[in-house]
Amino acid sequence: MKYAGLLVMPAGFFLSIAALVLFPSPAPRAAFVFCGLAVEGLGLVVAVRGHMEARGGSRS
């Protein structure tokens, strides 16, 4: 899953850039930029959770 998160983050970035280029009016542009930032955030969460160690292992 950590690699999926690392692939999703650039997708959100390019979604935000595409929204800035393609939408002339500010309302849809802002909505798509917000969605792109949300996708980046979700990708970051997935990547971080994929790199975390599992809880509850054996204690010595």
Sequence and secondary structure as in RCSB ss.txt:
>XXXX:A:sequence
MKYAGLLVMPAGFFLSIAALVLFPSPAPRAAFVFCGLAVEGLGLVVAVRGHMEARGGSRS
>XXXX:A:secstr
 HHHHHHHHHHHHHHHHHHHHH  SHHHHHHHHHHHHHHHHHHHHHHHHHHS  SS    
